Each structure stands twice: as structure tokens, then as C-alpha cells.
Amino acid sequence: METLNFKTNLMTSDDVAAVNLNLNDIEPVDGWNIDPNGLLTVQTTDNRIAEQVIRAVEQAGYWAEILPV
């Protein structure tokens, strides 16, 4: 299992709800969480999905930036 971290502007429960379906539709995502500071943590079996995660967040009207390991 790999973990990817993203800096985002997702801060409220409404923000999280807005990206929920988009993130859950990414097949290799095994789980994800957003902390109160907007850090999106994604558990995946394929660490090459960073661009998919960023697009999923952007489709909901927000932004995400991958953080270096």
C-alpha cells in the first residue's frame, strides 16, 4: 500500500462532500482522508495516480498539489 499526500483548499465538510464521489471513483484508491488543515492523504495500490487525484479535486472546483515524499 502506498500513501500520497496533497496540499489542498478542502477545509469544510461541504468541501469534502464535493470531492467524495470523484475520489471514490478512482479505482486504485483504497481510502482517503482530509485533515482540518486541508491535507489530503490517499491510500492506494498504485502510486502513479497523483494526476488522477488532482483532476478529481479540480473537477469539484478545488485545487490539490502533490507533496514530496
Phi and psi restraints in degrees (range 20) as a CNS / XPLOR table:
assign (resid 1 and name C) (resid 2 and name N)
       (resid 2 and name CA) (resid 2 and name C) 1.0 -108.7 20.0 2
assign (resid 2 and name N) (resid 2 and name CA)
       (resid 2 and name C) (resid 3 and name N) 1.0 153.6 20.0 2
assign (resid 2 and name C) (resid 3 and name N)
       (resid 3 and name CA) (resid 3 and name C) 1.0 -123.4 20.0 2
assign (resid 3 and name N) (resid 3 and name CA)
       (resid 3 and name C) (resid 4 and name N) 1.0 127.9 20.0 2
assign (resid 3 and name C) (resid 4 and name N)
       (resid 4 and name CA) (resid 4 and name C) 1.0 -113.8 20.0 2
assign (resid 4 and name N) (resid 4 and name CA)
       (resid 4 and name C) (resid 5 and name N) 1.0 138.3 20.0 2
assign (resid 4 and name C) (resid 5 and name N)
       (resid 5 and name CA) (resid 5 and name C) 1.0 -117.9 20.0 2
assign (resid 5 and name N) (resid 5 and name CA)
       (resid 5 and name C) (resid 6 and name N) 1.0 138.6 20.0 2
assign (resid 5 and name C) (resid 6 and name N)
       (resid 6 and name CA) (resid 6 and name C) 1.0 -131.9 20.0 2
assign (resid 6 and name N) (resid 6 and name CA)
       (resid 6 and name C) (resid 7 and name N) 1.0 137.4 20.0 2
assign (resid 6 and name C) (resid 7 and name N)
       (resid 7 and name CA) (resid 7 and name C) 1.0 -84.2 20.0 2
assign (resid 7 and name N) (resid 7 and name CA)
       (resid 7 and name C) (resid 8 and name N) 1.0 132.1 20.0 2
assign (resid 7 and name C) (resid 8 and name N)
       (resid 8 and name CA) (resid 8 and name C) 1.0 -138.8 20.0 2
assign (resid 8 and name N) (resid 8 and name CA)
       (resid 8 and name C) (resid 9 and name N) 1.0 175.3 20.0 2
assign (resid 8 and name C) (resid 9 and name N)
       (resid 9 and name CA) (resid 9 and name C) 1.0 -107.0 20.0 2
assign (resid 9 and name N) (resid 9 and name CA)
       (resid 9 and name C) (resid 10 and name N) 1.0 27.1 20.0 2
assign (resid 9 and name C) (resid 10 and name N)
       (resid 10 and name CA) (resid 10 and name C) 1.0 -86.9 20.0 2
assign (resid 10 and name N) (resid 10 and name CA)
       (resid 10 and name C) (resid 11 and name N) 1.0 112.1 20.0 2
assign (resid 10 and name C) (resid 11 and name N)
       (resid 11 and name CA) (resid 11 and name C) 1.0 -125.4 20.0 2
assign (resid 11 and name N) (resid 11 and name CA)
       (resid 11 and name C) (resid 12 and name N) 1.0 -27.1 20.0 2
assign (resid 11 and name C) (resid 12 and name N)
       (resid 12 and name CA) (resid 12 and name C) 1.0 -112.9 20.0 2
assign (resid 12 and name N) (resid 12 and name CA)
       (resid 12 and name C) (resid 13 and name N) 1.0 168.7 20.0 2
assign (resid 12 and name C) (resid 13 and name N)
       (resid 13 and name CA) (resid 13 and name C) 1.0 -64.1 20.0 2
assign (resid 13 and name N) (resid 13 and name CA)
       (resid 13 and name C) (resid 14 and name N) 1.0 -31.0 20.0 2
assign (resid 13 and name C) (resid 14 and name N)
       (resid 14 and name CA) (resid 14 and name C) 1.0 -65.7 20.0 2
assign (resid 14 and name N) (resid 14 and name CA)
       (resid 14 and name C) (resid 15 and name N) 1.0 -38.9 20.0 2
assign (resid 14 and name C) (resid 15 and name N)
       (resid 15 and name CA) (resid 15 and name C) 1.0 -62.3 20.0 2
assign (resid 15 and name N) (resid 15 and name CA)
       (resid 15 and name C) (resid 16 and name N) 1.0 -45.8 20.0 2
assign (resid 15 and name C) (resid 16 and name N)
       (resid 16 and name CA) (resid 16 and name C) 1.0 -62.2 20.0 2
assign (resid 16 and name N) (resid 16 and name CA)
       (resid 16 and name C) (resid 17 and name N) 1.0 -43.4 20.0 2
assign (resid 16 and name C) (resid 17 and name N)
       (resid 17 and name CA) (resid 17 and name C) 1.0 -61.7 20.0 2
assign (resid 17 and name N) (resid 17 and name CA)
       (resid 17 and name C) (resid 18 and name N) 1.0 -34.5 20.0 2
assign (resid 17 and name C) (resid 18 and name N)
       (resid 18 and name CA) (resid 18 and name C) 1.0 -66.5 20.0 2
assign (resid 18 and name N) (resid 18 and name CA)
       (resid 18 and name C) (resid 19 and name N) 1.0 -31.6 20.0 2
assign (resid 18 and name C) (resid 19 and name N)
       (resid 19 and name CA) (resid 19 and name C) 1.0 -98.9 20.0 2
assign (resid 19 and name N) (resid 19 and name CA)
       (resid 19 and name C) (resid 20 and name N) 1.0 -7.0 20.0 2
assign (resid 19 and name C) (resid 20 and name N)
       (resid 20 and name CA) (resid 20 and name C) 1.0 -51.9 20.0 2
assign (resid 20 and name N) (resid 20 and name CA)
       (resid 20 and name C) (resid 21 and name N) 1.0 -57.7 20.0 2
assign (resid 20 and name C) (resid 21 and name N)
       (resid 21 and name CA) (resid 21 and name C) 1.0 -63.6 20.0 2
assign (resid 21 and name N) (resid 21 and name CA)
       (resid 21 and name C) (resid 22 and name N) 1.0 -41.5 20.0 2
assign (resid 21 and name C) (resid 22 and name N)
       (resid 22 and name CA) (resid 22 and name C) 1.0 -60.4 20.0 2
assign (resid 22 and name N) (resid 22 and name CA)
       (resid 22 and name C) (resid 23 and name N) 1.0 -44.7 20.0 2
assign (resid 22 and name C) (resid 23 and name N)
       (resid 23 and name CA) (resid 23 and name C) 1.0 -71.0 20.0 2
assign (resid 23 and name N) (resid 23 and name CA)
       (resid 23 and name C) (resid 24 and name N) 1.0 -38.2 20.0 2
assign (resid 23 and name C) (resid 24 and name N)
       (resid 24 and name CA) (resid 24 and name C) 1.0 -69.1 20.0 2
assign (resid 24 and name N) (resid 24 and name CA)
       (resid 24 and name C) (resid 25 and name N) 1.0 -20.7 20.0 2
assign (resid 24 and name C) (resid 25 and name N)
       (resid 25 and name CA) (resid 25 and name C) 1.0 -78.9 20.0 2
assign (resid 25 and name N) (resid 25 and name CA)
       (resid 25 and name C) (resid 26 and name N) 1.0 -9.4 20.0 2
assign (resid 25 and name C) (resid 26 and name N)
       (resid 26 and name CA) (resid 26 and name C) 1.0 -82.2 20.0 2
assign (resid 26 and name N) (resid 26 and name CA)
       (resid 26 and name C) (resid 27 and name N) 1.0 112.0 20.0 2
assign (resid 26 and name C) (resid 27 and name N)
       (resid 27 and name CA) (resid 27 and name C) 1.0 -56.0 20.0 2
assign (resid 27 and name N) (resid 27 and name CA)
       (resid 27 and name C) (resid 28 and name N) 1.0 -46.8 20.0 2
assign (resid 27 and name C) (resid 28 and name N)
       (resid 28 and name CA) (resid 28 and name C) 1.0 -73.8 20.0 2
assign (resid 28 and name N) (resid 28 and name CA)
       (resid 28 and name C) (resid 29 and name N) 1.0 -0.8 20.0 2
assign (resid 28 and name C) (resid 29 and name N)
       (resid 29 and name CA) (resid 29 and name C) 1.0 -78.9 20.0 2
assign (resid 29 and name N) (resid 29 and name CA)
       (resid 29 and name C) (resid 30 and name N) 1.0 121.0 20.0 2
assign (resid 29 and name C) (resid 30 and name N)
       (resid 30 and name CA) (resid 30 and name C) 1.0 -93.7 20.0 2
assign (resid 30 and name N) (resid 30 and name CA)
       (resid 30 and name C) (resid 31 and name N) 1.0 -18.1 20.0 2
assign (resid 30 and name C) (resid 31 and name N)
       (resid 31 and name CA) (resid 31 and name C) 1.0 174.8 20.0 2
assign (resid 31 and name N) (resid 31 and name CA)
       (resid 31 and name C) (resid 32 and name N) 1.0 160.3 20.0 2
assign (resid 31 and name C) (resid 32 and name N)
       (resid 32 and name CA) (resid 32 and name C) 1.0 -154.4 20.0 2
assign (resid 32 and name N) (resid 32 and name CA)
       (resid 32 and name C) (resid 33 and name N) 1.0 159.9 20.0 2
assign (resid 32 and name C) (resid 33 and name N)
       (resid 33 and name CA) (resid 33 and name C) 1.0 -150.9 20.0 2
assign (resid 33 and name N) (resid 33 and name CA)
       (resid 33 and name C) (resid 34 and name N) 1.0 147.8 20.0 2
assign (resid 33 and name C) (resid 34 and name N)
       (resid 34 and name CA) (resid 34 and name C) 1.0 -122.7 20.0 2
assign (resid 34 and name N) (resid 34 and name CA)
       (resid 34 and name C) (resid 35 and name N) 1.0 123.1 20.0 2
assign (resid 34 and name C) (resid 35 and name N)
       (resid 35 and name CA) (resid 35 and name C) 1.0 -85.3 20.0 2
assign (resid 35 and name N) (resid 35 and name CA)
       (resid 35 and name C) (resid 36 and name N) 1.0 170.7 20.0 2
assign (resid 35 and name C) (resid 36 and name N)
       (resid 36 and name CA) (resid 36 and name C) 1.0 -61.7 20.0 2
assign (resid 36 and name N) (resid 36 and name CA)
       (resid 36 and name C) (resid 37 and name N) 1.0 -17.2 20.0 2
assign (resid 36 and name C) (resid 37 and name N)
       (resid 37 and name CA) (resid 37 and name C) 1.0 -92.8 20.0 2
assign (resid 37 and name N) (resid 37 and name CA)
       (resid 37 and name C) (resid 38 and name N) 1.0 5.0 20.0 2
assign (resid 37 and name C) (resid 38 and name N)
       (resid 38 and name CA) (resid 38 and name C) 1.0 87.9 20.0 2
assign (resid 38 and name N) (resid 38 and name CA)
       (resid 38 and name C) (resid 39 and name N) 1.0 12.0 20.0 2
assign (resid 38 and name C) (resid 39 and name N)
       (resid 39 and name CA) (resid 39 and name C) 1.0 -80.7 20.0 2
assign (resid 39 and name N) (resid 39 and name CA)
       (resid 39 and name C) (resid 40 and name N) 1.0 117.9 20.0 2
assign (resid 39 and name C) (resid 40 and name N)
       (resid 40 and name CA) (resid 40 and name C) 1.0 -95.5 20.0 2
assign (resid 40 and name N) (resid 40 and name CA)
       (resid 40 and name C) (resid 41 and name N) 1.0 120.7 20.0 2
assign (resid 40 and name C) (resid 41 and name N)
       (resid 41 and name CA) (resid 41 and name C) 1.0 -111.1 20.0 2
assign (resid 41 and name N) (resid 41 and name CA)
       (resid 41 and name C) (resid 42 and name N) 1.0 124.9 20.0 2
assign (resid 41 and name C) (resid 42 and name N)
       (resid 42 and name CA) (resid 42 and name C) 1.0 -118.2 20.0 2
assign (resid 42 and name N) (resid 42 and name CA)
       (resid 42 and name C) (resid 43 and name N) 1.0 127.0 20.0 2
assign (resid 42 and name C) (resid 43 and name N)
       (resid 43 and name CA) (resid 43 and name C) 1.0 -96.9 20.0 2
assign (resid 43 and name N) (resid 43 and name CA)
       (resid 43 and name C) (resid 44 and name N) 1.0 132.0 20.0 2
assign (resid 43 and name C) (resid 44 and name N)
       (resid 44 and name CA) (resid 44 and name C) 1.0 -148.5 20.0 2
assign (resid 44 and name N) (resid 44 and name CA)
       (resid 44 and name C) (resid 45 and name N) 1.0 159.7 20.0 2
assign (resid 44 and name C) (resid 45 and name N)
       (resid 45 and name CA) (resid 45 and name C) 1.0 -94.1 20.0 2
assign (resid 45 and name N) (resid 45 and name CA)
       (resid 45 and name C) (resid 46 and name N) 1.0 -3.4 20.0 2
assign (resid 45 and name C) (resid 46 and name N)
       (resid 46 and name CA) (resid 46 and name C) 1.0 -139.2 20.0 2
assign (resid 46 and name N) (resid 46 and name CA)
       (resid 46 and name C) (resid 47 and name N) 1.0 105.3 20.0 2
assign (resid 46 and name C) (resid 47 and name N)
       (resid 47 and name CA) (resid 47 and name C) 1.0 -75.0 20.0 2
assign (resid 47 and name N) (resid 47 and name CA)
       (resid 47 and name C) (resid 48 and name N) 1.0 4.4 20.0 2
assign (resid 47 and name C) (resid 48 and name N)
       (resid 48 and name CA) (resid 48 and name C) 1.0 -91.2 20.0 2
assign (resid 48 and name N) (resid 48 and name CA)
       (resid 48 and name C) (resid 49 and name N) 1.0 11.9 20.0 2
assign (resid 48 and name C) (resid 49 and name N)
       (resid 49 and name CA) (resid 49 and name C) 1.0 -95.8 20.0 2
assign (resid 49 and name N) (resid 49 and name CA)
       (resid 49 and name C) (resid 50 and name N) 1.0 10.1 20.0 2
assign (resid 49 and name C) (resid 50 and name N)
       (resid 50 and name CA) (resid 50 and name C) 1.0 -53.7 20.0 2
assign (resid 50 and name N) (resid 50 and name CA)
       (resid 50 and name C) (resid 51 and name N) 1.0 -44.7 20.0 2
assign (resid 50 and name C) (resid 51 and name N)
       (resid 51 and name CA) (resid 51 and name C) 1.0 -64.3 20.0 2
assign (resid 51 and name N) (resid 51 and name CA)
       (resid 51 and name C) (resid 52 and name N) 1.0 -36.1 20.0 2
assign (resid 51 and name C) (resid 52 and name N)
       (resid 52 and name CA) (resid 52 and name C) 1.0 -63.7 20.0 2
assign (resid 52 and name N) (resid 52 and name CA)
       (resid 52 and name C) (resid 53 and name N) 1.0 -41.8 20.0 2
assign (resid 52 and name C) (resid 53 and name N)
       (resid 53 and name CA) (resid 53 and name C) 1.0 -64.3 20.0 2
assign (resid 53 and name N) (resid 53 and name CA)
       (resid 53 and name C) (resid 54 and name N) 1.0 -45.3 20.0 2
assign (resid 53 and name C) (resid 54 and name N)
       (resid 54 and name CA) (resid 54 and name C) 1.0 -60.0 20.0 2
assign (resid 54 and name N) (resid 54 and name CA)
       (resid 54 and name C) (resid 55 and name N) 1.0 -45.5 20.0 2
assign (resid 54 and name C) (resid 55 and name N)
       (resid 55 and name CA) (resid 55 and name C) 1.0 -62.3 20.0 2
assign (resid 55 and name N) (resid 55 and name CA)
       (resid 55 and name C) (resid 56 and name N) 1.0 -39.9 20.0 2
assign (resid 55 and name C) (resid 56 and name N)
       (resid 56 and name CA) (resid 56 and name C) 1.0 -62.7 20.0 2
assign (resid 56 and name N) (resid 56 and name CA)
       (resid 56 and name C) (resid 57 and name N) 1.0 -41.2 20.0 2
assign (resid 56 and name C) (resid 57 and name N)
       (resid 57 and name CA) (resid 57 and name C) 1.0 -68.1 20.0 2
assign (resid 57 and name N) (resid 57 and name CA)
       (resid 57 and name C) (resid 58 and name N) 1.0 -43.7 20.0 2
assign (resid 57 and name C) (resid 58 and name N)
       (resid 58 and name CA) (resid 58 and name C) 1.0 -65.0 20.0 2
assign (resid 58 and name N) (resid 58 and name CA)
       (resid 58 and name C) (resid 59 and name N) 1.0 -34.7 20.0 2
assign (resid 58 and name C) (resid 59 and name N)
       (resid 59 and name CA) (resid 59 and name C) 1.0 -62.0 20.0 2
assign (resid 59 and name N) (resid 59 and name CA)
       (resid 59 and name C) (resid 60 and name N) 1.0 -26.4 20.0 2
assign (resid 59 and name C) (resid 60 and name N)
       (resid 60 and name CA) (resid 60 and name C) 1.0 -87.5 20.0 2
assign (resid 60 and name N) (resid 60 and name CA)
       (resid 60 and name C) (resid 61 and name N) 1.0 -1.0 20.0 2
assign (resid 60 and name C) (resid 61 and name N)
       (resid 61 and name CA) (resid 61 and name C) 1.0 94.9 20.0 2
assign (resid 61 and name N) (resid 61 and name CA)
       (resid 61 and name C) (resid 62 and name N) 1.0 17.0 20.0 2
assign (resid 61 and name C) (resid 62 and name N)
       (resid 62 and name CA) (resid 62 and name C) 1.0 -121.5 20.0 2
assign (resid 62 and name N) (resid 62 and name CA)
       (resid 62 and name C) (resid 63 and name N) 1.0 -175.2 20.0 2
assign (resid 62 and name C) (resid 63 and name N)
       (resid 63 and name CA) (resid 63 and name C) 1.0 -130.8 20.0 2
assign (resid 63 and name N) (resid 63 and name CA)
       (resid 63 and name C) (resid 64 and name N) 1.0 154.2 20.0 2
assign (resid 63 and name C) (resid 64 and name N)
       (resid 64 and name CA) (resid 64 and name C) 1.0 -144.9 20.0 2
assign (resid 64 and name N) (resid 64 and name CA)
       (resid 64 and name C) (resid 65 and name N) 1.0 144.7 20.0 2
assign (resid 64 and name C) (resid 65 and name N)
       (resid 65 and name CA) (resid 65 and name C) 1.0 -134.4 20.0 2
assign (resid 65 and name N) (resid 65 and name CA)
       (resid 65 and name C) (resid 66 and name N) 1.0 125.7 20.0 2
assign (resid 65 and name C) (resid 66 and name N)
       (resid 66 and name CA) (resid 66 and name C) 1.0 -65.1 20.0 2
assign (resid 66 and name N) (resid 66 and name CA)
       (resid 66 and name C) (resid 67 and name N) 1.0 137.9 20.0 2
assign (resid 66 and name C) (resid 67 and name N)
       (resid 67 and name CA) (resid 67 and name C) 1.0 -98.5 20.0 2
assign (resid 67 and name N) (resid 67 and name CA)
       (resid 67 and name C) (resid 68 and name N) 1.0 140.6 20.0 2
assign (resid 67 and name C) (resid 68 and name N)
       (resid 68 and name CA) (resid 68 and name C) 1.0 -63.0 20.0 2
assign (resid 68 and name N) (resid 68 and name CA)
       (resid 68 and name C) (resid 69 and name N) 1.0 152.5 20.0 2
